[in-house]
Amino acid sequence: MVEQARQPIFFTELGVPDTLDGRFELICLHAFLYLYRLKSDHPPSASVAQAFFDTMFTDMDRGLRETGTGDLSVGRHVKRMAQGFYGRIRAYQEGLEHRQDAMLRAALARNLFGTVRESPGTIGAIVEYVRRAARQLAHQSTTELCAGSVQFPPPVAAEQGKLPELAGLP
């Protein structure tokens, strides 16, 4: 998940802020996509999904400590991150399951860009990427996914992924 979330195109072409928050958001997005796929084969994949979640937040705990966050506040930060992740799961899941691009677009804009204004072409390319990633993961076997062989599609630059109705917008 981290390797995919660190693809430079997310920051250079798609405008996700290259900050701790932007990187966290991309990790959460890719973790959601992976867990969303595993959920479709629940219960066989439940133990892998739980182990992944636990490892993800143990790593975030370690990362906070390495950046100098005090021991007494790390737990609060990790708890807040986990609660935020659950909120993102709900928002992304609703957008994917209800085929509501507006809902997915709003959740992605709010989470990935925060206070940075994204362009319509950029957010359209990210919505398309999320839908392609969910479709691609759906076609991968649970055995491969549980073994850690996760294949995401390449992100597409906003100019290449621009939706027809967004062409020509600033």
GROMACS elastic network, one bead per residue, 0.5 to 0.9 nm:
[ bonds ]
;  ai    aj funct       b0    kb
    1     4     6  0.53025   500
    1     5     6  0.60060   500
    1     6     6  0.85823   500
    1    26     6  0.87238   500
    1    27     6  0.61960   500
    1    28     6  0.85992   500
    1    29     6  0.88176   500
    1    30     6  0.55173   500
    1    31     6  0.60839   500
    1    34     6  0.80599   500
    1   150     6  0.82425   500
    1   152     6  0.89450   500
    2     6     6  0.60529   500
    2     7     6  0.88875   500
    2    23     6  0.88212   500
    2    26     6  0.81902   500
    2    27     6  0.57786   500
    2    30     6  0.78865   500
    2    31     6  0.86172   500
    3     6     6  0.52713   500
    3     7     6  0.68429   500
    3    27     6  0.89264   500
    4     7     6  0.54959   500
    4    26     6  0.86056   500
    4    27     6  0.82193   500
    4    30     6  0.75234   500
    4   152     6  0.72966   500
    4   154     6  0.85348   500
    5     8     6  0.85395   500
    5    10     6  0.77333   500
    5    23     6  0.70943   500
    5    24     6  0.87487   500
    5    25     6  0.87086   500
    5    26     6  0.51345   500
    5    27     6  0.54062   500
    5    28     6  0.87271   500
    5    29     6  0.81551   500
    5    30     6  0.66621   500
    6     9     6  0.85009   500
    6    10     6  0.75727   500
    6    11     6  0.85023   500
    6    23     6  0.72857   500
    6    26     6  0.78419   500
    6    27     6  0.82524   500
    7    10     6  0.60350   500
    7    11     6  0.78054   500
    7   154     6  0.87459   500
    7   155     6  0.80805   500
    8    11     6  0.54640   500
    8    12     6  0.59738   500
    8    13     6  0.80001   500
    9    13     6  0.50248   500
    9    14     6  0.62836   500
    9    15     6  0.83372   500
    9   155     6  0.69340   500
    9   156     6  0.77293   500
    9   157     6  0.68844   500
   10    13     6  0.60290   500
   10    15     6  0.63504   500
   10    16     6  0.57745   500
   10    17     6  0.85808   500
   10    18     6  0.86888   500
   10    26     6  0.85029   500
   10   126     6  0.87104   500
   10   155     6  0.72771   500
   10   156     6  0.87734   500
   10   157     6  0.82499   500
   11    14     6  0.57246   500
   11    17     6  0.60742   500
   11    18     6  0.57856   500
   11    22     6  0.85795   500
   12    15     6  0.58968   500
   12    16     6  0.77804   500
   12    17     6  0.88913   500
   12    18     6  0.86136   500
   12   157     6  0.89650   500
   13    16     6  0.83651   500
   13   122     6  0.80300   500
   13   156     6  0.85083   500
   13   157     6  0.55246   500
   13   158     6  0.65715   500
   13   159     6  0.87134   500
   14   118     6  0.84234   500
   14   119     6  0.88166   500
   14   121     6  0.87775   500
   14   122     6  0.53393   500
   14   123     6  0.77213   500
   14   125     6  0.77163   500
   14   126     6  0.74988   500
   14   155     6  0.88799   500
   14   156     6  0.83790   500
   14   157     6  0.62839   500
   14   158     6  0.60010   500
   15    18     6  0.83062   500
   15   113     6  0.79743   500
   15   116     6  0.88270   500
   15   118     6  0.68490   500
   15   119     6  0.84486   500
   15   122     6  0.71862   500
   16    19     6  0.85862   500
   16    22     6  0.60066   500
   16    23     6  0.83085   500
   16    26     6  0.84607   500
   16   112     6  0.60922   500
   16   113     6  0.58644   500
   16   116     6  0.84306   500
   16   118     6  0.81227   500
   17    20     6  0.85427   500
   17    21     6  0.77256   500
   17    22     6  0.50362   500
   17    23     6  0.77796   500
   17   112     6  0.77312   500
   17   113     6  0.66102   500
   17   114     6  0.87904   500
   17   116     6  0.75753   500
   18    21     6  0.79567   500
   18    22     6  0.56345   500
   18    23     6  0.64733   500
   19    22     6  0.50159   500
   19    23     6  0.60463   500
   19    24     6  0.83700   500
   20    23     6  0.52283   500
   20    24     6  0.60203   500
   20    25     6  0.85630   500
   21    24     6  0.50295   500
   21    25     6  0.60896   500
   21    26     6  0.86917   500
   21   111     6  0.89867   500
   21   112     6  0.81377   500
   21   113     6  0.89742   500
   21   114     6  0.85879   500
   22    25     6  0.51204   500
   22    26     6  0.63470   500
   22    27     6  0.87358   500
   22   111     6  0.83478   500
   22   112     6  0.59683   500
   22   113     6  0.71181   500
   22   114     6  0.84096   500
   23    26     6  0.52130   500
   23    27     6  0.62703   500
   23    28     6  0.86256   500
   23   112     6  0.86948   500
   24    27     6  0.51557   500
   24    28     6  0.61570   500
   24    29     6  0.86273   500
   24   112     6  0.88681   500
   25    28     6  0.50145   500
   25    29     6  0.61189   500
   25    30     6  0.87190   500
   25    85     6  0.87883   500
   25   111     6  0.64368   500
   25   112     6  0.56040   500
   25   113     6  0.87883   500
   26    30     6  0.62582   500
   26    31     6  0.84400   500
   26   112     6  0.69905   500
   27    30     6  0.52765   500
   27    31     6  0.59595   500
   27    32     6  0.84144   500
   28    32     6  0.59260   500
   28    33     6  0.85854   500
   28    85     6  0.64534   500
   28    88     6  0.77648   500
   28    89     6  0.84859   500
   29    32     6  0.51044   500
   29    33     6  0.63489   500
   29    34     6  0.88239   500
   29    85     6  0.88507   500
   29    88     6  0.78954   500
   29    89     6  0.82753   500
   29    92     6  0.82935   500
   29   108     6  0.87176   500
   29   112     6  0.87406   500
   29   130     6  0.84779   500
   30    33     6  0.50228   500
   30    34     6  0.62845   500
   30    35     6  0.86076   500
   30   130     6  0.87929   500
   30   133     6  0.88968   500
   30   152     6  0.88300   500
   31    34     6  0.51518   500
   31    35     6  0.60745   500
   31    36     6  0.83190   500
   31    52     6  0.86897   500
   31    53     6  0.83431   500
   31    56     6  0.85682   500
   32    35     6  0.51368   500
   32    36     6  0.57288   500
   32    37     6  0.84453   500
   32    85     6  0.83395   500
   32    88     6  0.80095   500
   32    89     6  0.60086   500
   32    92     6  0.79275   500
   32    93     6  0.84988   500
   33    36     6  0.50806   500
   33    37     6  0.62756   500
   33    38     6  0.87364   500
   33    89     6  0.89016   500
   33    92     6  0.88594   500
   33   130     6  0.78931   500
   33   133     6  0.73256   500
   33   134     6  0.62039   500
   33   137     6  0.78527   500
   34    37     6  0.52915   500
   34    38     6  0.63341   500
   34    39     6  0.87067   500
   34    49     6  0.85660   500
   34   134     6  0.83140   500
   34   137     6  0.74047   500
   34   145     6  0.81786   500
   34   150     6  0.79200   500
   35    39     6  0.60339   500
   35    40     6  0.88893   500
   35    49     6  0.61701   500
   35    52     6  0.84934   500
   35    53     6  0.85348   500
   36    39     6  0.51703   500
   36    40     6  0.69816   500
   36    89     6  0.83272   500
   36    93     6  0.76392   500
   36   134     6  0.81748   500
   37    40     6  0.55475   500
   37    41     6  0.75580   500
   37   134     6  0.72576   500
   37   137     6  0.63604   500
   37   138     6  0.61214   500
   37   142     6  0.84995   500
   37   145     6  0.88579   500
   38    41     6  0.55259   500
   38    42     6  0.66650   500
   38    44     6  0.88042   500
   38    45     6  0.58521   500
   38    46     6  0.74912   500
   38    48     6  0.83849   500
   38    49     6  0.67262   500
   38   138     6  0.89428   500
   38   142     6  0.70275   500
   38   145     6  0.78008   500
   38   146     6  0.81675   500
   39    42     6  0.50745   500
   39    43     6  0.78769   500
   39    45     6  0.72164   500
   39    46     6  0.73792   500
   39    49     6  0.79729   500
   40    43     6  0.87285   500
   40    45     6  0.86475   500
   40   138     6  0.85797   500
   41    44     6  0.61516   500
   41    45     6  0.59586   500
   41    46     6  0.80966   500
   41   142     6  0.71518   500
   42    45     6  0.53387   500
   42    46     6  0.55915   500
   43    47     6  0.79422   500
   44    47     6  0.73893   500
   44    48     6  0.84317   500
   44   142     6  0.87080   500
   45    48     6  0.53617   500
   45    49     6  0.61640   500
   45    50     6  0.87077   500
   45   142     6  0.73534   500
   45   143     6  0.87677   500
   45   146     6  0.69184   500
   46    49     6  0.50730   500
   46    50     6  0.61436   500
   46    51     6  0.85551   500
   47    50     6  0.51367   500
   47    51     6  0.60818   500
   47    52     6  0.85136   500
   48    51     6  0.50320   500
   48    52     6  0.60055   500
   48    53     6  0.85385   500
   48   146     6  0.61732   500
   48   147     6  0.88689   500
   49    52     6  0.50838   500
   49    53     6  0.61719   500
   49    54     6  0.86177   500
   49   146     6  0.82635   500
   50    53     6  0.50793   500
   50    54     6  0.60975   500
   50    55     6  0.84967   500
   51    54     6  0.51088   500
   51    55     6  0.60257   500
   51    56     6  0.84556   500
   52    55     6  0.51329   500
   52    56     6  0.60063   500
   52    57     6  0.87269   500
   53    56     6  0.50732   500
   53    57     6  0.63842   500
   53    58     6  0.85644   500
   54    57     6  0.54313   500
   54    58     6  0.60503   500
   54    59     6  0.85320   500
   55    58     6  0.50039   500
   55    59     6  0.60308   500
   55    60     6  0.85584   500
   56    59     6  0.52319   500
   56    60     6  0.63489   500
   56    61     6  0.87849   500
   57    61     6  0.60800   500
   57    62     6  0.85061   500
   57    78     6  0.70060   500
   57    81     6  0.84512   500
   57    82     6  0.75173   500
   58    61     6  0.50278   500
   58    62     6  0.62798   500
   58    63     6  0.86205   500
   58    78     6  0.87370   500
   59    63     6  0.60842   500
   59    64     6  0.86341   500
   60    64     6  0.61501   500
   60    65     6  0.86134   500
   60    78     6  0.71000   500
   60    81     6  0.87712   500
   61    64     6  0.52457   500
   61    65     6  0.63901   500
   61    66     6  0.87351   500
   61    74     6  0.65654   500
   61    75     6  0.76644   500
   61    77     6  0.82978   500
   61    78     6  0.62487   500
   62    65     6  0.51664   500
   62    66     6  0.61908   500
   62    67     6  0.87415   500
   63    66     6  0.50321   500
   63    67     6  0.62801   500
   63    68     6  0.88273   500
   63    69     6  0.89002   500
   64    67     6  0.52038   500
   64    68     6  0.65670   500
   64    69     6  0.54406   500
   64    70     6  0.83694   500
   64    74     6  0.66740   500
   64    77     6  0.82835   500
   64    78     6  0.84922   500
   65    68     6  0.52318   500
   65    69     6  0.50913   500
   65    70     6  0.67657   500
   65    71     6  0.70274   500
   65    74     6  0.70706   500
   66    69     6  0.73361   500
   68    71     6  0.87606   500
   69    72     6  0.84395   500
   69    73     6  0.69065   500
   69    74     6  0.62980   500
   70    73     6  0.55605   500
   70    74     6  0.62688   500
   71    74     6  0.53863   500
   71    75     6  0.77162   500
   72    75     6  0.69746   500
   72    76     6  0.81370   500
   73    76     6  0.53369   500
   73    77     6  0.63623   500
   73    78     6  0.87782   500
   74    77     6  0.51110   500
   74    78     6  0.61251   500
   74    79     6  0.85101   500
   75    78     6  0.51767   500
   75    79     6  0.60523   500
   75    80     6  0.85615   500
   76    79     6  0.50949   500
   76    80     6  0.61510   500
   76    81     6  0.85934   500
   77    80     6  0.51057   500
   77    81     6  0.61368   500
   77    82     6  0.86261   500
   78    82     6  0.60876   500
   78    83     6  0.85624   500
   79    82     6  0.51126   500
   79    83     6  0.61911   500
   79    84     6  0.85705   500
   80    83     6  0.51280   500
   80    84     6  0.61354   500
   80    85     6  0.85624   500
   81    84     6  0.50377   500
   81    85     6  0.60983   500
   81    86     6  0.87187   500
   82    86     6  0.62966   500
   82    87     6  0.87190   500
   83    86     6  0.51640   500
   83    87     6  0.64129   500
   83    88     6  0.87851   500
   84    87     6  0.50730   500
   84    88     6  0.62716   500
   84    89     6  0.86623   500
   85    88     6  0.50392   500
   85    89     6  0.61647   500
   85    90     6  0.87493   500
   86    89     6  0.50206   500
   86    90     6  0.64003   500
   86    91     6  0.87975   500
   87    90     6  0.52388   500
   87    91     6  0.63311   500
   87    92     6  0.86588   500
   88    91     6  0.50963   500
   88    92     6  0.59336   500
   88    93     6  0.82008   500
   88   107     6  0.75199   500
   88   108     6  0.88300   500
   88   111     6  0.77814   500
   89    92     6  0.53406   500
   89    93     6  0.58104   500
   89    94     6  0.84208   500
   90    93     6  0.51967   500
   90    94     6  0.61064   500
   90    95     6  0.86492   500
   91    94     6  0.53013   500
   91    95     6  0.63300   500
   91    96     6  0.87798   500
   91   103     6  0.76347   500
   91   104     6  0.71034   500
   91   107     6  0.60791   500
   91   108     6  0.87832   500
   92    95     6  0.51269   500
   92    96     6  0.61930   500
   92    97     6  0.85248   500
   92   103     6  0.81571   500
   92   104     6  0.59222   500
   92   107     6  0.66871   500
   92   108     6  0.77873   500
   93    96     6  0.51603   500
   93    97     6  0.58591   500
   93    98     6  0.82201   500
   93   104     6  0.84207   500
   94    97     6  0.52616   500
   94    98     6  0.57599   500
   94    99     6  0.79785   500
   94   100     6  0.77080   500
   94   103     6  0.75380   500
   94   104     6  0.75611   500
   95    98     6  0.55696   500
   95    99     6  0.57806   500
   95   101     6  0.63761   500
   95   102     6  0.77530   500
   95   103     6  0.51893   500
   95   105     6  0.80491   500
   95   107     6  0.81560   500
   96    99     6  0.51674   500
   96   100     6  0.67696   500
   96   101     6  0.79250   500
   96   103     6  0.87603   500
   96   104     6  0.69249   500
   96   130     6  0.86313   500
   96   131     6  0.72835   500
   96   134     6  0.84351   500
   97   100     6  0.77992   500
   98   101     6  0.86558   500
   98   103     6  0.88529   500
   99   102     6  0.89224   500
   99   103     6  0.85756   500
   99   104     6  0.83436   500
  100   103     6  0.52820   500
  100   104     6  0.62672   500
  100   105     6  0.84065   500
  101   104     6  0.50233   500
  101   105     6  0.56533   500
  101   106     6  0.83213   500
  101   124     6  0.89504   500
  101   127     6  0.72778   500
  102   106     6  0.60375   500
  102   107     6  0.86002   500
  103   106     6  0.52233   500
  103   107     6  0.62754   500
  103   108     6  0.86556   500
  104   107     6  0.51595   500
  104   108     6  0.60776   500
  104   109     6  0.84442   500
  104   127     6  0.69087   500
  105   108     6  0.52290   500
  105   109     6  0.59837   500
  105   110     6  0.84692   500
  105   123     6  0.66163   500
  105   124     6  0.73947   500
  105   126     6  0.83205   500
  105   127     6  0.61805   500
  106   109     6  0.51288   500
  106   110     6  0.59978   500
  106   111     6  0.84925   500
  107   110     6  0.51921   500
  107   111     6  0.60455   500
  107   112     6  0.82526   500
  108   111     6  0.52132   500
  108   112     6  0.55082   500
  108   113     6  0.75526   500
  108   123     6  0.75323   500
  108   126     6  0.79156   500
  108   127     6  0.76085   500
  109   112     6  0.55673   500
  109   113     6  0.53908   500
  109   114     6  0.69814   500
  109   117     6  0.83692   500
  109   118     6  0.71352   500
  109   123     6  0.67463   500
  110   113     6  0.58796   500
  110   114     6  0.51676   500
  110   115     6  0.79179   500
  111   114     6  0.55488   500
  112   116     6  0.88916   500
  113   116     6  0.51557   500
  113   117     6  0.67177   500
  113   118     6  0.66185   500
  114   117     6  0.78891   500
  118   121     6  0.84145   500
  118   122     6  0.64735   500
  118   123     6  0.66161   500
  119   122     6  0.51510   500
  119   123     6  0.63743   500
  119   124     6  0.85487   500
  119   158     6  0.89892   500
  119   169     6  0.86808   500
  119   170     6  0.71629   500
  120   123     6  0.53671   500
  120   124     6  0.60483   500
  120   125     6  0.86124   500
  120   162     6  0.85002   500
  120   166     6  0.66295   500
  120   169     6  0.72436   500
  120   170     6  0.75499   500
  121   124     6  0.50371   500
  121   125     6  0.61476   500
  121   126     6  0.87063   500
  121   158     6  0.55139   500
  121   159     6  0.70423   500
  121   161     6  0.75349   500
  121   162     6  0.51244   500
  121   163     6  0.70478   500
  121   166     6  0.61410   500
  121   167     6  0.74946   500
  121   169     6  0.77969   500
  121   170     6  0.83957   500
  122   125     6  0.51642   500
  122   126     6  0.63673   500
  122   127     6  0.87458   500
  122   157     6  0.78086   500
  122   159     6  0.79685   500
  122   161     6  0.80928   500
  122   162     6  0.74098   500
  123   126     6  0.50180   500
  123   127     6  0.61373   500
  123   128     6  0.85639   500
  123   158     6  0.79336   500
  123   162     6  0.89185   500
  124   127     6  0.51294   500
  124   128     6  0.62054   500
  124   129     6  0.85569   500
  124   158     6  0.75310   500
  124   161     6  0.71871   500
  124   162     6  0.62089   500
  124   163     6  0.63077   500
  124   166     6  0.79080   500
  125   128     6  0.51166   500
  125   129     6  0.60970   500
  125   130     6  0.87209   500
  125   155     6  0.82474   500
  125   156     6  0.67250   500
  125   157     6  0.70051   500
  125   158     6  0.52173   500
  125   159     6  0.81586   500
  125   160     6  0.79414   500
  125   162     6  0.57912   500
  125   163     6  0.73884   500
  126   130     6  0.61752   500
  126   131     6  0.86198   500
  126   155     6  0.78140   500
  126   156     6  0.81039   500
  126   157     6  0.89305   500
  126   158     6  0.79618   500
  126   161     6  0.82126   500
  127   130     6  0.51975   500
  127   131     6  0.63295   500
  127   132     6  0.86685   500
  128   131     6  0.51491   500
  128   132     6  0.61053   500
  128   133     6  0.85055   500
  128   156     6  0.88467   500
  128   161     6  0.72794   500
  128   162     6  0.89233   500
  128   163     6  0.85706   500
  129   132     6  0.50664   500
  129   133     6  0.59716   500
  129   134     6  0.85408   500
  129   153     6  0.76398   500
  129   154     6  0.80649   500
  129   155     6  0.60564   500
  129   156     6  0.71610   500
  129   161     6  0.83558   500
  130   133     6  0.50628   500
  130   134     6  0.61413   500
  130   135     6  0.86230   500
  131   134     6  0.51842   500
  131   135     6  0.62576   500
  131   136     6  0.86331   500
  132   135     6  0.51028   500
  132   136     6  0.60472   500
  132   137     6  0.85349   500
  132   152     6  0.85609   500
  132   153     6  0.69612   500
  133   136     6  0.50603   500
  133   137     6  0.60310   500
  133   138     6  0.84366   500
  133   151     6  0.85337   500
  133   152     6  0.56560   500
  133   153     6  0.57877   500
  133   154     6  0.86932   500
  134   137     6  0.52237   500
  134   138     6  0.61022   500
  134   139     6  0.88896   500
  134   152     6  0.86057   500
  135   138     6  0.50613   500
  135   139     6  0.66542   500
  136   139     6  0.53734   500
  136   140     6  0.67917   500
  136   151     6  0.75934   500
  136   152     6  0.68673   500
  136   153     6  0.70685   500
  137   140     6  0.51845   500
  137   141     6  0.82646   500
  137   145     6  0.84199   500
  137   150     6  0.75144   500
  137   151     6  0.69835   500
  137   152     6  0.70493   500
  137   153     6  0.89960   500
  138   141     6  0.78420   500
  138   142     6  0.89651   500
  140   143     6  0.84338   500
  140   144     6  0.68961   500
  140   145     6  0.69513   500
  140   149     6  0.89934   500
  140   150     6  0.79175   500
  140   151     6  0.79536   500
  141   144     6  0.53146   500
  141   145     6  0.63228   500
  141   146     6  0.86060   500
  142   146     6  0.58847   500
  142   147     6  0.83653   500
  143   146     6  0.52183   500
  143   147     6  0.61525   500
  143   148     6  0.87847   500
  143   149     6  0.87214   500
  144   147     6  0.50627   500
  144   148     6  0.64288   500
  144   149     6  0.51705   500
  144   150     6  0.71560   500
  145   148     6  0.51576   500
  145   149     6  0.51714   500
  145   150     6  0.54147   500
  145   151     6  0.85621   500
  146   149     6  0.73670   500
  146   150     6  0.85520   500
  147   150     6  0.84709   500
  152   155     6  0.86459   500
  153   156     6  0.89291   500
  155   161     6  0.89216   500
  156   159     6  0.81417   500
  156   160     6  0.61768   500
  156   161     6  0.57467   500
  157   160     6  0.53286   500
  157   161     6  0.60419   500
  157   162     6  0.83595   500
  158   161     6  0.50004   500
  158   162     6  0.55800   500
  159   162     6  0.53983   500
  159   167     6  0.89998   500
  160   163     6  0.88345   500
  162   165     6  0.83412   500
  162   166     6  0.64737   500
  162   167     6  0.65498   500
  163   166     6  0.53669   500
  163   167     6  0.66171   500
  164   167     6  0.53739   500
  164   168     6  0.89731   500
  165   168     6  0.84276   500
  165   169     6  0.86774   500
  166   169     6  0.56741   500
  166   170     6  0.88264   500
  167   170     6  0.86868   500
